[in-house]
Amino acid sequence: MNTRITALALAAAATAFSGTASAQIKTWTFSDGSDPGACAITTAGGTGGAGNVRSCRDQATSAPTAYSVDIRGFGATNVNTNASGGTTTPVAGIFGTTTNTFSAGTVIDHGTGFGLGVGSFVGGESGSTTSSTNGNHATDSADGATDMLLLSFTTAQVLRTVTIGWSGSDGDFQVLRWTGGGTVTSVAGKSASTLLGEGWQLVTTVDAAGGIATPDFVANVNAGLLSSSSWLITAYNSSFGTGGSAGADAIKVVGVTAGIATVSAPGTLALAGMGLLGAAFLRRRNAA
């Protein structure tokens, strides 16, 4: 009996010191105009909306200004090399932007059921925050530039899923997280190789299909449950890592789910475990 009590006490103590983990999963639907859950343009940006910021609150938040993620768009020119070693004009769908730097683009809302795209001026696109007069205007590599969305959360999040409401002829994309301190609000002036060297880490490459429309495509993007306050969702860019298929990738991002990983306070549980250990010890000594 004494041995059994001691074993139970030790098990309780071990559980106490290890703690337990859980996460509250929240949903952000970027093209949802309802309250709660809506997004707003909090920074208008320059010509055509370039550099605008779209701020969103999660579906569980009722406060109308409690925005918990800011979304910005960026694009980097894709160039090809000719036989003489010079560079040609931007080329669509070559997937490599290692040495070309990202510039601020326009976050374009294509409405419920479609999602967010990027109007990238380096890709020759123009328009506004809700439409484009030319170019693909998705988050794409189809117009001579590779586009991406930067998600800057107010607190570190375990990004779980990314929902795609539309894709072009191919829909491959990648998700990266920031491993440094603080929250990143811009990648302008950075190349893909610079971003990787400064602390951005490829989390997953999703080989998604073309022709996504209805139903939406939901991708699980974080099997390791990694956490960060800043995340990038980019059209497939081989400069970040391989795994996508050939094709000019283009996606529109409907929304994401994420959660804050929490660990129960080990101190309280540890005290309970130590109490059981003490009780077992006293009972054994009295029995002797």
NORVEN-V631191 format. One record per backbone hydrogen bond with DSSP energy under -0.5 kcal/mol. NH is the residue of the N-H (numbers start at 1). CO is the residue of the C=O. If there is no record, write none. Layout:
BEGIN
NH;CO  NH;CO
END
This chain:
BEGIN
5;1  6;2  7;3  8;4  9;5  10;6  11;7  12;8  13;9  14;10  15;11  16;12  17;13  18;14  19;15  22;262  24;260  25;23  26;258  28;256  29;27  30;28  30;254  31;254  32;29  33;31  38;34  40;55  42;40  42;53  43;53  46;50  49;46  50;47  51;105  52;49  53;43  54;71  55;40  55;53  56;69  57;38  59;27  61;58  66;63  67;65  68;56  69;56  70;152  71;54  72;150  74;148  75;103  76;146  77;101  78;144  79;77  80;89  82;86  85;82  88;80  91;78  93;141  94;91  102;190  103;75  105;73  106;119  108;106  108;117  109;129  110;108  110;115  114;111  115;111  116;253  117;108  119;106  120;118  121;119  123;120  124;121  125;120  126;134  128;131  133;126  134;126  139;251  140;138  141;249  143;145  146;76  147;140  147;145  148;74  149;233  150;72  151;149  151;231  152;70  152;150  153;151  153;229  154;68  157;228  158;259  159;157  160;257  161;257  162;219  163;255  164;162  164;217  165;114  165;252  166;252  167;212  168;170  168;250  170;248  171;208  173;206  174;234  175;204  176;232  177;201  178;230  179;199  189;102  190;187  192;97  193;98  195;191  196;192  197;193  198;194  199;195  200;195  201;177  203;175  204;175  206;173  207;205  208;206  211;168  217;164  218;216  219;162  219;217  221;160  221;219  222;160  225;222  228;157  231;151  232;176  233;149  234;174  234;232  235;147  236;172  238;95  239;95  240;237  241;237  243;244  249;247  250;170  251;139  252;166  253;116  254;163  254;252  255;163  256;28  257;161  258;26  259;158  260;24  261;259  262;22  264;20  269;265  270;266  271;267  272;268  273;269  274;270  275;271  276;272  277;273  278;274  279;275  280;276  281;277  282;278  283;279  284;280  285;281  286;282  287;283  288;284
END
